[in-house]
């Protein structure tokens, strides 16, 4: 694989006509079919918006969890923990993370907070 460019795939609003796919020795661009049905084009846009929104929610969730863990034992910790738990519950309610994942993350967070005192 020497001299092989391993970059990210191309992403456009309506689905790219060229995609990065693996070949024998390297990744190469090949043509893939693009949706030409009106409802499918709309669906691609809707899915892209939902994916962006989900990514933003997950990133916020990770940030809140990090802040709650890093302030364990500090004065501001109860507020940080409350906000982290709130974000976990909201993400689970919207279906961004599974309810069992939410329960596990809350459990682990509370375990760390209680251990820190």
MARSE-721443 format. One line per field, with one value per residue (C-alpha): residue number from 1; residue in three letters; x, y, z. Coordinates in pm, 1 decimal, decimal comma, padded with zeros to 6 digits, always signed. Each point is the difference from the previous one (the first is absolute). Layout:
<sites>
guti = c(NUM | ...)
tivex = c(ALA | ...)
X = c(X | ...)
Y = c(Y | ...)
Z = c(Z | ...)
</sites>
This chain:
<sites>
guti = c(1 | 2 | 3 | 4 | 5 | 6 | 7 | 8 | 9 | 10 | 11 | 12 | 13 | 14 | 15 | 16 | 17 | 18 | 19 | 20 | 21 | 22 | 23 | 24 | 25 | 26 | 27 | 28 | 29 | 30 | 31 | 32 | 33 | 34 | 35 | 36 | 37 | 38 | 39 | 40 | 41 | 42 | 43 | 44 | 45 | 46 | 47 | 48 | 49 | 50 | 51 | 52 | 53 | 54 | 55 | 56 | 57 | 58 | 59 | 60 | 61 | 62 | 63 | 64 | 65 | 66 | 67 | 68 | 69 | 70 | 71 | 72 | 73 | 74 | 75 | 76 | 77 | 78 | 79 | 80 | 81 | 82 | 83 | 84 | 85 | 86 | 87 | 88 | 89 | 90 | 91 | 92 | 93 | 94 | 95 | 96 | 97 | 98 | 99 | 100 | 101 | 102 | 103 | 104 | 105 | 106 | 107 | 108 | 109 | 110 | 111 | 112 | 113 | 114 | 115 | 116 | 117)
tivex = c(UNK | UNK | UNK | UNK | UNK | UNK | UNK | UNK | UNK | UNK | UNK | UNK | UNK | UNK | UNK | UNK | UNK | UNK | UNK | UNK | UNK | UNK | UNK | UNK | UNK | UNK | UNK | UNK | UNK | UNK | UNK | UNK | UNK | UNK | UNK | UNK | UNK | UNK | UNK | UNK | UNK | UNK | UNK | UNK | UNK | UNK | UNK | UNK | UNK | UNK | UNK | UNK | UNK | UNK | UNK | UNK | UNK | UNK | UNK | UNK | UNK | UNK | UNK | UNK | UNK | UNK | UNK | UNK | UNK | UNK | UNK | UNK | UNK | UNK | UNK | UNK | UNK | UNK | UNK | UNK | UNK | UNK | UNK | UNK | UNK | UNK | UNK | UNK | UNK | UNK | UNK | UNK | UNK | UNK | UNK | UNK | UNK | UNK | UNK | UNK | UNK | UNK | UNK | UNK | UNK | UNK | UNK | UNK | UNK | UNK | UNK | UNK | UNK | UNK | UNK | UNK | UNK)
X = c(+00000,0 | +00291,7 | -00089,5 | -00369,5 | -00207,7 | -00234,2 | -00221,1 | -00359,5 | -00284,4 | -00162,6 | -00328,0 | -00250,8 | -00358,0 | -00176,3 | +00223,7 | +00325,3 | +00035,3 | +00359,8 | +00081,2 | +00321,1 | -00007,7 | +00268,7 | +00157,0 | +00276,6 | +00297,2 | -00142,7 | -00311,3 | -00127,9 | -00290,2 | -00269,8 | -00336,2 | -00304,5 | -00365,7 | -00163,2 | -00364,6 | -00216,7 | -00334,3 | -00126,1 | -00106,0 | +00333,6 | +00191,0 | -00205,3 | +00065,2 | +00376,3 | -00015,3 | -00218,3 | +00234,1 | +00301,4 | -00168,5 | -00093,0 | +00354,0 | +00143,9 | -00245,1 | +00076,6 | +00372,7 | -00043,7 | -00202,9 | +00257,2 | +00284,5 | -00180,1 | -00064,6 | +00368,9 | +00097,5 | -00243,1 | +00121,6 | +00365,2 | -00073,3 | -00196,2 | +00283,8 | +00272,7 | -00176,1 | -00063,9 | +00045,4 | -00019,7 | -00270,8 | -00145,1 | -00026,9 | -00366,6 | -00111,4 | +00228,4 | -00127,4 | -00360,1 | +00055,6 | +00182,3 | -00281,1 | -00255,1 | +00180,9 | +00023,2 | -00374,2 | -00083,6 | +00216,1 | -00165,3 | -00348,0 | +00070,1 | +00142,8 | +00350,9 | +00141,2 | -00165,4 | -00171,0 | +00232,8 | +00300,6 | -00143,0 | -00047,5 | +00354,5 | +00152,4 | -00194,4 | +00099,1 | +00368,3 | -00011,3 | -00164,4 | +00246,5 | +00294,3 | -00161,2 | -00077,1 | +00349,8 | +00150,8 | -00204,0)
Y = c(+00000,0 | +00235,0 | +00323,7 | -00060,4 | +00301,7 | -00092,0 | +00304,9 | +00039,0 | -00055,3 | +00286,9 | +00114,1 | +00223,8 | +00105,4 | -00239,5 | -00302,3 | -00002,5 | -00149,3 | -00089,4 | -00195,4 | -00120,3 | -00378,9 | -00262,7 | -00171,7 | -00262,6 | +00211,8 | +00335,8 | +00208,5 | +00147,7 | +00211,1 | -00187,6 | +00103,1 | -00096,6 | +00048,5 | +00320,1 | +00025,3 | +00151,1 | -00043,5 | +00323,7 | -00153,9 | -00179,4 | +00324,4 | +00161,7 | -00299,5 | +00030,9 | +00364,3 | -00085,0 | -00281,5 | +00229,7 | +00259,9 | -00264,7 | -00141,2 | +00348,4 | +00062,3 | -00337,7 | +00067,5 | +00335,8 | -00155,6 | -00277,2 | +00252,1 | +00213,5 | -00313,1 | -00094,0 | +00354,6 | +00002,1 | -00340,8 | +00108,9 | +00316,0 | -00191,1 | -00253,3 | +00264,4 | +00206,4 | -00300,3 | +00113,1 | +00372,0 | +00247,5 | +00029,8 | -00376,8 | -00049,1 | +00242,3 | -00162,0 | -00346,0 | +00118,5 | +00143,5 | -00315,5 | -00225,0 | +00230,0 | -00023,4 | -00378,5 | -00023,6 | +00234,2 | -00197,7 | -00325,1 | +00151,5 | +00112,9 | -00339,9 | +00128,2 | -00246,7 | -00317,7 | +00011,3 | -00268,4 | +00200,7 | +00303,1 | -00199,1 | -00136,3 | +00344,1 | +00151,7 | -00288,5 | +00032,6 | +00376,8 | -00022,4 | -00271,3 | +00231,4 | +00301,7 | -00194,8 | -00147,8 | +00349,8 | +00110,0)
Z = c(+00000,0 | -00048,0 | -00172,2 | +00061,6 | +00095,4 | +00286,1 | +00018,9 | +00106,6 | -00242,6 | -00181,8 | +00147,3 | -00172,1 | +00065,0 | -00233,5 | +00014,4 | -00183,8 | -00343,3 | +00092,5 | +00313,0 | +00155,6 | -00004,7 | +00067,8 | -00298,9 | -00022,9 | +00108,3 | +00094,6 | +00038,7 | -00323,5 | -00116,0 | -00186,8 | -00135,4 | +00204,4 | -00086,8 | +00121,0 | +00097,0 | -00272,7 | +00176,1 | +00153,1 | +00331,5 | +00033,7 | -00060,0 | +00276,6 | +00223,4 | -00054,5 | +00111,5 | +00299,7 | +00104,7 | -00029,6 | +00223,1 | +00256,7 | -00002,5 | +00058,4 | +00283,2 | +00160,0 | -00027,9 | +00173,3 | +00282,3 | +00050,5 | +00004,7 | +00258,4 | +00204,8 | -00004,9 | +00100,8 | +00293,1 | +00118,3 | -00017,9 | +00195,0 | +00266,1 | +00037,6 | +00011,5 | +00270,2 | +00223,6 | +00360,1 | -00085,8 | +00100,9 | -00350,5 | -00037,1 | +00101,0 | -00272,8 | -00259,9 | +00091,6 | -00019,0 | -00350,3 | -00115,8 | +00123,3 | -00162,9 | -00336,2 | +00028,6 | +00069,1 | -00288,8 | -00243,7 | +00109,7 | -00027,6 | -00357,3 | -00093,0 | -00063,6 | +00250,3 | +00126,0 | +00339,2 | +00138,0 | -00118,6 | +00178,8 | +00320,7 | -00021,1 | -00057,4 | +00289,1 | +00225,7 | -00084,9 | +00044,5 | +00342,1 | +00104,3 | -00082,8 | +00165,6 | +00318,7 | +00009,5 | -00024,6 | +00297,9)
</sites>
